[in-house]
Amino acid sequence: MRVSLFPFQQTALKQLRLNTAEALGAYQRTHTPQVISFTAPTGTGKTIIISAFIEAVLFGDESYPEQTDAIFVWLSDSPELNEQSKLKIDTKAEQIRLGQCVTITDESFDKELLEDGHVYFLNTQKLGKSSNLTKEGDARQYTIWETLRNTAIEKSDRLYFIIDEAHRGMQGREAGKATSIMQKFLKGSDAEKLDPMPVVIGMSATSERFNKLVEGTSSTIHKVVVTSDEVRSSGLLKDRIVISYSEESSVNKAMAVLQAAADDWKDK
């Protein structure tokens, strides 16, 4: 990584590596779907931790050999946040080259299987009934559901499915749609002839949010939890911030200008 991880981030990374390695092995032995629940408070750098995890899987570390043919699917309910996450990997993960991160678009994507060594970004809107990705036609031989199903069957030993629950911004009916789509990868879906993904990593700010998502599944659950106390001890989160300013007349004038500017912006 081009950035240094805080100690709590390094600990979370090691736990993710351990839990996913155990989950992959367990799935190969028992074919029971595996879920890693990764929860950490808002502002702790979950995307950075997952980026470091992806790089460590692909290129190895002191504990595990490289897995250059690993495949990652990153699912969220926001195309904008997907692009932010993709940009973070492109700019912060030193060993991942440009082109390894791919945004799945409904205009041109058509593959029987996902390609080894890539990180694919997908959002729930692209999986709705009205999306071109879910339809066969003259310009598409495989639907996205067929691509994901084929990949899960043929490459279950190296497929990591990431559900980004950390930034759920939708409300009401749209939130319900996104949740039901995400649950298809955890519970399977008869309509799409899809079995649960072999190994799912769920990132969330609260355990309650992700627990609700996995409620009713038969998966084995592994937990990686970053506590607020761990983050505070690193200095990244603070209990309070004290702001003060000088009583000098020049500073008071500056504050008056700032207040006027704020009022003007508020009016506009």
Backbone bond lengths (Angstrom), bond angles and torsions (degrees), N, CA, C in turn:
res aa  C-N    CA-C-N  psi(-1)  N-CA   C-N-CA  omega(-1)  CA-C   N-CA-C  phi
1 M - - - 1.455 - - 1.524 109.82 -
2 R 1.334 115.58 147.68 1.458 120.23 177.98 1.526 111.75 -81.15
3 V 1.323 117.43 -6.47 1.464 121.63 177.53 1.527 108.19 -120.78
4 S 1.322 115.23 150.99 1.464 120.45 177.15 1.528 108.95 -85.42
5 L 1.314 115.98 135.13 1.461 120.68 179.24 1.529 110.17 -84.34
6 F 1.324 115.55 143.47 1.456 120.23 171.21 1.536 108.59 -65.54
7 P 1.338 117.56 157.55 1.476 119.22 179.19 1.524 113.51 -53.48
8 F 1.336 118.42 -41.86 1.469 119.62 -179.32 1.528 110.85 -67.14
9 Q 1.349 117.88 -31.08 1.459 121.20 176.44 1.522 110.90 -70.14
10 Q 1.332 116.75 -38.69 1.463 120.66 176.43 1.524 110.86 -63.65
11 T 1.335 116.03 -40.26 1.469 120.26 178.16 1.525 110.80 -64.18
12 A 1.334 116.47 -44.25 1.467 120.39 178.85 1.529 110.70 -62.39
13 L 1.329 116.85 -40.22 1.464 121.26 178.60 1.531 110.70 -60.73
14 K 1.321 117.34 -45.64 1.468 120.82 179.27 1.526 111.14 -62.68
15 Q 1.326 116.64 -40.25 1.467 120.11 179.08 1.529 111.19 -66.80
16 L 1.325 116.76 -39.25 1.458 120.26 176.82 1.523 111.08 -62.55
17 R 1.327 116.44 -43.60 1.472 120.18 179.21 1.527 110.40 -61.30
18 L 1.329 116.60 -45.88 1.458 120.91 -179.12 1.517 111.32 -63.26
19 N 1.324 116.40 -48.04 1.470 120.34 -176.22 1.518 112.34 -67.53
20 T 1.331 118.07 -39.70 1.467 119.05 -179.95 1.528 111.11 -71.32
21 A 1.328 117.28 -35.22 1.464 119.40 176.82 1.528 110.16 -63.42
22 E 1.331 115.98 -43.52 1.465 119.72 177.76 1.531 111.02 -65.78
23 A 1.341 116.04 -38.28 1.465 120.10 -178.64 1.523 111.13 -66.27
24 L 1.330 116.79 -43.70 1.469 119.91 178.02 1.522 111.39 -60.77
25 G 1.342 115.75 -43.24 1.459 119.66 178.74 1.514 111.86 -64.44
26 A 1.331 116.45 -41.68 1.461 120.64 -179.64 1.522 111.01 -64.33
27 Y 1.338 116.50 -39.81 1.466 118.46 179.55 1.524 111.05 -65.06
28 Q 1.326 117.28 -40.74 1.463 119.69 179.80 1.524 111.60 -64.65
29 R 1.340 116.70 -30.92 1.476 120.07 -179.11 1.521 112.06 -81.85
30 T 1.326 117.27 -41.01 1.468 120.17 -169.48 1.522 114.41 -116.45
31 H 1.339 117.07 -15.02 1.471 122.89 -175.21 1.531 111.84 59.33
32 T 1.325 116.45 25.81 1.466 121.41 172.01 1.521 108.57 -90.26
33 P 1.335 118.50 125.15 1.469 120.13 -179.79 1.531 111.36 -56.56
34 Q 1.316 115.54 143.90 1.463 122.30 -176.24 1.524 109.92 -120.14
35 V 1.327 116.31 138.83 1.457 122.16 179.36 1.528 109.24 -128.68
36 I 1.327 116.36 128.71 1.459 121.77 172.58 1.518 107.73 -104.90
37 S 1.317 116.97 115.46 1.460 122.67 179.45 1.524 107.93 -93.01
38 F 1.329 116.25 109.00 1.462 122.72 -179.12 1.521 108.97 -108.02
39 T 1.319 117.14 108.78 1.458 121.24 -178.63 1.523 110.29 -120.45
40 A 1.329 114.93 139.84 1.459 121.78 178.30 1.519 108.19 -156.97
41 P 1.337 117.63 146.36 1.468 119.87 -177.69 1.527 112.07 -59.57
42 T 1.315 115.77 155.03 1.459 121.47 175.93 1.528 110.06 -57.79
43 G 1.335 115.95 135.88 1.458 120.37 178.11 1.505 114.65 91.58
44 T 1.339 117.77 8.36 1.463 119.77 -177.19 1.524 113.35 -97.39
45 G 1.322 117.33 -0.17 1.460 119.47 177.54 1.511 114.36 83.35
46 K 1.345 116.39 42.66 1.472 119.05 179.40 1.520 111.62 -60.27
47 T 1.331 116.76 -38.68 1.469 119.72 -179.11 1.524 110.81 -65.98
48 I 1.335 116.91 -37.73 1.464 120.70 177.01 1.528 110.19 -64.31
49 I 1.328 116.51 -42.51 1.472 120.26 179.34 1.522 110.73 -62.28
50 I 1.341 116.67 -45.32 1.465 119.81 179.66 1.531 110.47 -66.52
51 S 1.329 117.41 -36.75 1.467 120.44 176.63 1.527 110.45 -60.95
52 A 1.340 115.96 -43.76 1.466 120.12 177.48 1.522 111.01 -64.75
53 F 1.337 116.09 -35.83 1.462 120.55 177.50 1.532 111.07 -63.71
54 I 1.317 116.68 -46.89 1.465 120.75 179.52 1.529 110.48 -59.68
55 E 1.329 116.25 -45.25 1.464 119.90 179.64 1.527 111.00 -63.23
56 A 1.336 117.07 -40.77 1.457 120.96 -179.70 1.530 111.57 -65.34
57 V 1.336 116.90 -38.47 1.468 119.95 178.05 1.524 110.46 -65.34
58 L 1.317 116.38 -48.09 1.467 120.39 -176.04 1.523 112.53 -66.46
59 F 1.329 116.92 -38.22 1.460 119.88 -171.03 1.520 114.36 -116.33
60 G 1.337 117.00 1.96 1.449 120.55 175.18 1.518 113.11 80.25
61 D 1.339 115.02 165.64 1.454 121.49 176.17 1.519 108.44 -148.60
62 E 1.343 116.15 -165.58 1.462 119.09 -175.42 1.528 112.70 -68.95
63 S 1.327 117.69 -17.07 1.467 120.57 -176.95 1.524 114.47 -107.18
64 Y 1.342 117.50 -25.37 1.460 121.00 -173.93 1.529 110.41 -134.31
65 P 1.343 117.24 144.85 1.467 119.65 177.34 1.526 111.08 -73.29
66 E 1.311 116.05 164.32 1.458 121.44 178.87 1.523 110.88 -65.71
67 Q 1.309 115.70 150.81 1.468 122.67 176.04 1.530 106.36 -132.10
68 T 1.316 115.29 74.35 1.466 121.01 -172.09 1.522 113.04 -65.94
69 D 1.340 117.60 -17.73 1.462 120.30 179.79 1.528 112.37 -96.41
70 A 1.334 117.27 11.44 1.467 120.30 178.56 1.524 110.55 -64.25
71 I 1.333 115.78 150.86 1.469 122.54 179.23 1.520 108.25 -126.30
72 F 1.315 116.42 133.91 1.461 121.78 179.01 1.525 109.13 -121.43
73 V 1.325 116.10 135.57 1.462 121.75 171.30 1.528 106.85 -118.92
74 W 1.330 116.50 123.69 1.470 122.57 -177.55 1.524 107.58 -110.41
75 L 1.332 116.34 110.62 1.462 122.10 -176.89 1.528 110.79 -111.12
76 S 1.327 115.81 130.87 1.463 120.87 172.36 1.517 108.12 -141.55
77 D 1.346 116.62 -179.98 1.466 119.87 177.39 1.520 111.70 -101.71
78 S 1.359 118.01 16.73 1.459 120.93 -176.48 1.519 111.66 -139.61
79 P 1.327 118.27 112.81 1.472 120.27 176.22 1.524 112.03 -59.41
80 E 1.344 117.32 -37.17 1.462 120.38 -178.46 1.519 111.26 -64.99
81 L 1.338 116.86 -43.85 1.456 119.83 179.33 1.521 111.29 -69.31
82 N 1.331 117.13 -32.33 1.461 119.79 173.84 1.523 110.50 -59.26
83 E 1.324 116.15 -43.82 1.462 119.64 -179.63 1.520 110.81 -66.18
84 Q 1.331 117.34 -36.62 1.461 119.95 176.14 1.524 110.89 -63.84
85 S 1.333 116.48 -42.44 1.471 120.29 178.95 1.520 110.75 -65.69
86 K 1.323 116.22 -42.34 1.469 120.68 178.15 1.526 110.82 -61.00
87 L 1.333 116.36 -43.79 1.461 120.74 179.11 1.520 110.84 -63.01
88 K 1.334 116.06 -37.96 1.465 119.55 -179.56 1.526 110.47 -64.61
89 I 1.324 117.24 -41.07 1.465 119.91 177.63 1.523 110.15 -65.69
90 D 1.332 116.49 -45.43 1.467 120.32 -178.72 1.524 112.12 -59.87
91 T 1.335 117.00 -35.32 1.459 120.06 -173.68 1.527 113.57 -96.53
92 K 1.330 117.95 -25.75 1.467 120.34 -174.98 1.528 113.78 -103.42
93 A 1.332 117.61 -26.81 1.464 120.72 -179.57 1.523 108.88 -86.70
94 E 1.295 116.03 108.97 1.469 121.41 -169.49 1.518 113.64 -66.38
95 Q 1.337 117.41 -35.10 1.458 120.33 -172.91 1.524 114.09 -92.71
96 I 1.311 117.40 -16.17 1.463 120.09 179.91 1.522 108.85 -80.30
97 R 1.308 116.06 123.16 1.470 120.29 -175.31 1.528 110.45 -86.07
98 L 1.318 114.58 157.50 1.465 119.80 175.23 1.530 109.36 -61.17
99 G 1.291 116.65 134.55 1.462 120.89 -177.71 1.513 112.85 105.08
100 Q 1.356 117.43 -19.22 1.456 119.52 176.25 1.527 111.51 -75.51
101 C 1.323 116.82 -26.32 1.466 121.52 176.33 1.526 108.66 -94.24
102 V 1.320 116.65 123.88 1.462 121.99 -172.66 1.522 110.00 -127.06
103 T 1.327 116.38 127.15 1.465 120.69 172.34 1.523 108.57 -88.39
104 I 1.317 117.05 122.16 1.467 121.10 179.82 1.522 108.69 -77.37
105 T 1.315 115.93 119.23 1.464 121.64 -179.26 1.521 109.99 -113.13
106 D 1.334 115.61 148.89 1.466 118.90 -176.90 1.519 112.81 -80.26
107 E 1.333 117.51 -7.25 1.460 119.38 -179.91 1.533 112.51 -78.11
108 S 1.348 117.09 -39.51 1.464 118.42 -168.71 1.521 114.77 -129.75
109 F 1.315 118.95 -10.78 1.466 119.60 -173.44 1.522 110.82 -74.49
110 D 1.335 116.71 125.77 1.464 122.09 -179.67 1.519 108.49 -160.06
111 K 1.342 116.78 96.20 1.463 120.86 -177.01 1.524 109.94 -138.10
112 E 1.323 115.10 145.18 1.460 119.66 174.07 1.520 110.68 -70.70
113 L 1.351 115.87 -40.11 1.461 122.65 -178.96 1.520 109.14 -137.01
114 L 1.315 116.70 149.59 1.455 120.22 171.12 1.521 108.88 -71.39
115 E 1.317 117.06 145.79 1.454 122.05 -174.94 1.524 111.72 -83.14
116 D 1.325 115.14 143.76 1.463 121.22 178.46 1.529 110.65 -60.54
117 G 1.331 115.55 149.94 1.450 120.92 172.50 1.513 115.09 74.21
118 H 1.327 118.10 19.78 1.458 121.08 -177.92 1.530 111.89 -123.06
119 V 1.329 114.70 155.82 1.459 122.58 174.33 1.531 106.98 -114.23
120 Y 1.325 116.91 115.84 1.461 121.87 -176.38 1.534 110.02 -103.98
121 F 1.327 115.59 132.10 1.464 121.34 178.25 1.520 109.48 -105.88
122 L 1.330 114.36 129.76 1.463 121.14 -175.32 1.520 108.06 -140.37
123 N 1.330 117.49 141.55 1.460 119.66 176.05 1.527 110.36 -119.82
124 T 1.320 114.75 158.42 1.466 119.87 -172.03 1.521 112.85 -63.56
125 Q 1.345 117.60 -28.17 1.469 119.79 179.00 1.519 112.01 -62.10
126 K 1.323 116.22 -30.15 1.468 120.56 179.92 1.524 112.61 -76.01
127 L 1.336 116.26 -6.37 1.461 120.48 -177.46 1.522 112.59 -108.82
128 G 1.329 116.78 5.52 1.456 120.49 177.25 1.523 112.04 -73.13
129 K 1.313 116.07 165.95 1.471 120.94 -176.89 1.526 112.54 -63.01
130 S 1.329 116.70 -27.03 1.463 119.68 -177.71 1.529 113.22 -85.99
131 S 1.323 117.41 -6.48 1.463 120.77 -178.05 1.525 111.63 -75.64
132 N 1.317 116.03 141.59 1.470 120.35 177.49 1.520 112.10 -63.92
133 L 1.341 116.56 -27.53 1.466 119.73 -179.05 1.522 112.68 -62.26
134 T 1.315 116.60 -26.32 1.461 120.00 -176.41 1.526 112.67 -93.57
135 K 1.331 116.90 5.90 1.469 120.89 -175.46 1.525 110.73 -120.28
136 E 1.314 115.56 138.92 1.456 120.46 169.70 1.520 109.18 -83.75
137 G 1.318 116.13 158.64 1.457 119.49 179.31 1.510 110.42 179.39
138 D 1.331 115.85 -172.37 1.460 120.36 -178.55 1.517 111.77 -60.98
139 A 1.335 116.59 -32.34 1.461 120.07 -175.89 1.522 112.92 -97.04
140 R 1.347 117.73 -0.88 1.464 119.84 -177.78 1.519 110.08 -139.94
141 Q 1.330 115.27 124.34 1.456 120.33 179.87 1.530 112.06 -89.68
142 Y 1.335 115.78 -33.19 1.466 120.46 -177.61 1.531 109.78 -124.80
143 T 1.332 116.42 133.72 1.459 118.78 171.93 1.526 108.39 -76.23
144 I 1.326 116.92 163.46 1.463 120.21 178.83 1.521 110.65 -63.12
145 W 1.342 116.79 -32.92 1.465 119.54 178.16 1.527 110.75 -64.65
146 E 1.330 116.79 -40.06 1.466 120.29 178.19 1.523 110.52 -66.44
147 T 1.330 116.67 -40.61 1.470 120.46 178.74 1.523 110.87 -60.61
148 L 1.328 116.11 -46.89 1.463 120.22 -178.90 1.527 110.93 -67.88
149 R 1.322 117.07 -40.04 1.465 120.29 178.83 1.530 110.67 -63.66
150 N 1.325 117.15 -46.56 1.458 120.93 179.54 1.526 112.00 -61.32
151 T 1.329 115.53 -40.53 1.460 119.84 -179.46 1.520 110.83 -66.67
152 A 1.338 117.14 -42.56 1.460 120.57 -179.90 1.528 111.41 -63.78
153 I 1.318 116.83 -33.18 1.467 120.72 179.87 1.527 110.85 -76.49
154 E 1.328 116.79 -47.40 1.460 121.34 -173.37 1.525 113.86 -82.35
155 K 1.343 117.08 -25.52 1.463 119.55 -171.75 1.528 111.86 -131.88
156 S 1.320 116.08 39.23 1.463 120.14 -177.29 1.522 112.89 -65.85
157 D 1.332 117.39 -19.64 1.467 120.76 -178.52 1.520 113.00 -80.19
158 R 1.334 117.73 -3.04 1.462 119.50 -177.09 1.532 113.01 -146.83
159 L 1.323 116.78 18.53 1.462 121.14 -179.61 1.523 110.17 -101.64
160 Y 1.332 115.85 125.22 1.464 122.40 177.79 1.533 107.51 -118.72
161 F 1.321 116.51 117.29 1.461 121.07 -177.81 1.523 108.51 -105.11
162 I 1.325 116.81 115.10 1.462 122.49 -175.98 1.531 109.35 -103.31
163 I 1.322 116.56 124.36 1.463 121.64 174.13 1.523 107.84 -106.97
164 D 1.325 116.10 114.08 1.454 121.57 -178.78 1.522 109.14 -89.74
165 E 1.328 115.35 97.60 1.467 122.20 178.22 1.521 110.94 -96.42
166 A 1.338 116.03 1.39 1.463 119.87 -170.19 1.515 112.99 -71.55
167 H 1.335 118.04 -22.31 1.458 120.19 -172.76 1.526 112.21 -122.58
168 R 1.325 117.06 34.22 1.454 119.12 -176.69 1.511 110.60 -60.36
169 G 1.338 115.85 108.60 1.454 119.73 -178.19 1.521 113.42 -107.41
170 M 1.320 118.13 -10.01 1.453 120.41 -176.83 1.523 111.51 -75.32
171 Q 1.313 115.01 155.56 1.457 120.90 179.00 1.529 109.11 -130.98
172 G 1.331 115.60 157.13 1.452 121.30 172.05 1.514 114.48 62.19
173 R 1.326 115.42 -134.26 1.456 121.95 -173.40 1.522 112.19 -61.65
174 E 1.341 116.94 -41.30 1.464 120.00 -179.22 1.522 110.89 -64.36
175 A 1.339 117.16 -37.74 1.465 120.48 177.60 1.524 110.09 -64.01
176 G 1.343 116.50 -39.08 1.461 120.36 178.15 1.522 112.09 -63.23
177 K 1.334 116.55 -41.06 1.465 120.51 177.52 1.525 111.05 -62.10
178 A 1.343 116.14 -45.93 1.460 120.43 -179.12 1.524 110.74 -61.63
179 T 1.326 116.55 -42.44 1.462 120.56 179.63 1.511 111.55 -62.74
180 S 1.347 117.02 -44.58 1.466 119.84 -178.71 1.521 111.46 -64.62
181 I 1.328 117.15 -34.87 1.463 120.49 177.67 1.528 110.22 -68.85
182 M 1.332 116.92 -44.62 1.465 119.92 178.40 1.520 111.31 -60.37
183 Q 1.328 116.73 -37.86 1.454 120.31 -177.78 1.533 112.67 -68.48
184 K 1.319 117.81 -20.62 1.462 119.75 177.08 1.524 111.23 -61.83
185 F 1.329 115.94 -32.02 1.461 119.44 -179.71 1.525 112.06 -80.83
186 L 1.321 116.52 -16.14 1.458 121.40 177.94 1.532 112.11 -96.75
187 K 1.335 115.90 -35.13 1.469 120.49 -175.48 1.523 113.25 -108.05
188 G 1.340 116.73 -14.39 1.443 120.31 -172.77 1.525 110.20 86.51
189 S 1.325 115.86 168.51 1.464 120.87 -178.51 1.513 109.54 -150.35
190 D 1.333 116.02 119.20 1.464 120.16 177.98 1.527 111.03 -65.31
191 A 1.325 116.88 -37.80 1.462 120.31 -177.25 1.519 111.65 -61.49
192 E 1.324 116.77 -37.31 1.468 120.77 -179.80 1.536 112.12 -98.12
193 K 1.341 116.64 4.49 1.476 122.32 -178.07 1.526 110.16 53.23
194 L 1.315 114.51 44.46 1.454 121.22 -174.53 1.523 110.19 -114.88
195 D 1.332 116.79 127.89 1.459 121.47 171.72 1.530 109.00 -85.50
196 P 1.334 118.14 161.13 1.466 119.32 175.18 1.535 110.28 -55.87
197 M 1.320 116.08 144.05 1.456 119.87 177.04 1.537 109.43 -62.15
198 P 1.327 117.95 142.57 1.478 120.74 -176.95 1.526 113.07 -56.67
199 V 1.339 116.73 -49.94 1.467 121.63 -178.84 1.525 109.05 -133.57
200 V 1.333 116.61 120.69 1.461 122.63 179.24 1.519 108.65 -117.77
201 I 1.328 115.90 132.40 1.463 121.70 172.75 1.524 107.12 -108.67
202 G 1.321 116.34 118.30 1.456 120.18 179.20 1.510 110.67 -104.81
203 M 1.355 117.36 120.64 1.454 120.91 176.57 1.517 108.94 -101.86
204 S 1.330 115.49 130.69 1.456 119.76 -177.29 1.522 110.01 -151.93
205 A 1.335 115.08 155.57 1.461 119.92 177.79 1.525 111.48 -78.98
206 T 1.325 117.44 -24.53 1.466 121.20 -179.82 1.521 109.64 -135.79
207 S 1.314 115.78 143.84 1.469 119.50 179.34 1.522 110.68 -66.72
208 E 1.359 117.28 -31.67 1.462 119.99 -178.86 1.523 111.38 -61.21
209 R 1.327 116.48 -40.18 1.464 120.51 -177.88 1.528 111.08 -63.22
210 F 1.338 116.24 -47.58 1.463 118.09 -178.20 1.526 111.05 -74.34
211 N 1.337 117.50 -34.27 1.463 119.73 177.27 1.519 111.38 -58.75
212 K 1.337 116.30 -37.04 1.463 120.55 177.56 1.518 110.55 -65.02
213 L 1.332 116.11 -36.41 1.460 120.45 -179.51 1.529 111.40 -67.29
214 V 1.346 117.25 -38.99 1.472 120.56 -175.66 1.524 112.46 -92.52
215 E 1.331 116.26 2.38 1.458 120.37 -178.60 1.531 110.82 -57.90
216 G 1.314 115.71 129.04 1.454 120.54 177.56 1.512 115.21 89.67
217 T 1.336 118.13 1.32 1.462 119.90 177.94 1.525 109.95 -84.32
218 S 1.322 115.03 162.27 1.471 120.55 177.50 1.521 111.06 -100.55
219 S 1.325 116.80 11.68 1.467 121.55 -175.09 1.527 111.34 -72.14
220 T 1.321 114.45 153.78 1.459 121.21 169.13 1.529 107.69 -80.89
221 I 1.326 117.46 129.19 1.455 122.06 -174.76 1.531 110.16 -103.89
222 H 1.319 116.27 127.35 1.460 122.99 172.36 1.533 106.99 -113.52
223 K 1.320 117.39 140.60 1.469 119.84 -174.71 1.523 111.67 -118.41
224 V 1.341 114.00 135.05 1.464 122.12 170.79 1.526 105.76 -125.53
225 V 1.323 116.51 115.86 1.459 121.01 -173.13 1.525 110.43 -123.75
226 V 1.319 116.11 127.13 1.464 122.44 171.41 1.520 107.11 -103.06
227 T 1.325 117.23 122.17 1.465 120.75 -177.00 1.531 110.80 -90.08
228 S 1.319 114.97 159.19 1.468 120.36 177.40 1.526 111.36 -62.53
229 D 1.340 116.40 -35.67 1.468 119.60 -179.84 1.528 110.95 -63.37
230 E 1.339 117.27 -39.63 1.462 120.24 178.03 1.527 110.92 -61.28
231 V 1.324 115.25 -41.06 1.462 119.83 -177.71 1.526 110.53 -70.66
232 R 1.339 116.97 -42.15 1.466 120.19 179.61 1.524 111.69 -61.89
233 S 1.333 116.22 -38.61 1.461 119.06 -179.43 1.517 112.37 -65.12
234 S 1.328 116.40 -22.40 1.467 120.69 177.62 1.521 111.92 -82.01
235 G 1.339 116.11 -15.96 1.458 120.25 -177.80 1.515 113.57 90.33
236 L 1.336 117.60 -1.82 1.463 120.19 -177.54 1.521 111.71 -74.62
237 L 1.334 116.57 -36.62 1.470 121.11 174.04 1.521 108.58 -110.04
238 K 1.305 116.84 140.37 1.451 121.47 -178.96 1.529 109.82 -123.20
239 D 1.350 115.73 145.03 1.462 120.27 178.40 1.517 111.55 -68.64
240 R 1.343 117.05 -35.51 1.453 119.49 178.55 1.519 109.65 -155.84
241 I 1.304 115.77 155.90 1.455 122.77 177.94 1.522 107.40 -123.32
242 V 1.328 116.69 125.30 1.451 121.99 -179.23 1.518 108.96 -100.34
243 I 1.331 116.55 124.57 1.461 122.06 -179.92 1.516 108.40 -116.02
244 S 1.316 116.66 129.92 1.463 120.57 177.69 1.518 108.99 -138.92
245 Y 1.347 115.81 160.81 1.460 119.44 177.04 1.522 108.62 -144.60
246 S 1.296 114.23 155.86 1.465 120.81 -175.87 1.526 110.96 -68.02
247 E 1.334 114.88 152.61 1.463 120.44 177.98 1.526 112.23 -88.48
248 E 1.334 116.29 3.59 1.461 119.05 -179.59 1.526 110.18 -61.23
249 S 1.341 115.37 147.24 1.464 120.21 -175.93 1.515 112.64 -60.86
250 S 1.335 115.74 -35.31 1.465 118.31 -179.21 1.513 111.47 -64.68
251 V 1.329 115.55 -38.33 1.461 119.35 179.17 1.520 109.93 -70.24
252 N 1.357 116.42 -39.22 1.459 119.22 178.11 1.528 111.31 -60.37
253 K 1.339 115.42 -37.54 1.458 118.53 176.97 1.531 110.39 -63.54
254 A 1.330 115.20 -41.17 1.473 119.02 179.00 1.516 110.76 -63.30
255 M 1.330 116.74 -40.26 1.461 119.82 178.49 1.522 111.16 -65.21
256 A 1.338 115.71 -35.53 1.466 119.05 178.06 1.517 110.79 -65.16
257 V 1.343 116.26 -41.04 1.464 120.73 177.28 1.525 110.14 -63.57
258 L 1.343 116.15 -42.09 1.465 120.27 178.53 1.524 110.60 -61.84
259 Q 1.336 117.37 -42.71 1.457 121.38 179.34 1.528 110.88 -62.56
260 A 1.338 115.75 -43.19 1.463 119.88 179.57 1.526 111.13 -63.88
261 A 1.309 115.29 -41.12 1.471 119.48 178.71 1.523 110.71 -64.04
262 A 1.323 116.47 -41.30 1.465 120.25 179.19 1.524 111.16 -64.26
263 D 1.335 115.97 -42.31 1.464 119.71 178.27 1.523 111.27 -63.07
264 D 1.333 115.94 -40.76 1.462 120.25 179.61 1.523 111.05 -64.17
265 W 1.330 116.08 -43.28 1.483 120.82 179.06 1.527 109.87 -63.50
266 K 1.344 115.79 -39.45 1.466 119.74 -179.18 1.527 110.65 -65.29
267 D 1.339 116.52 -39.92 1.464 119.95 177.75 1.513 111.42 -62.37
268 K 1.336 116.33 -41.73 1.463 120.74 -179.13 1.521 111.47 -66.68
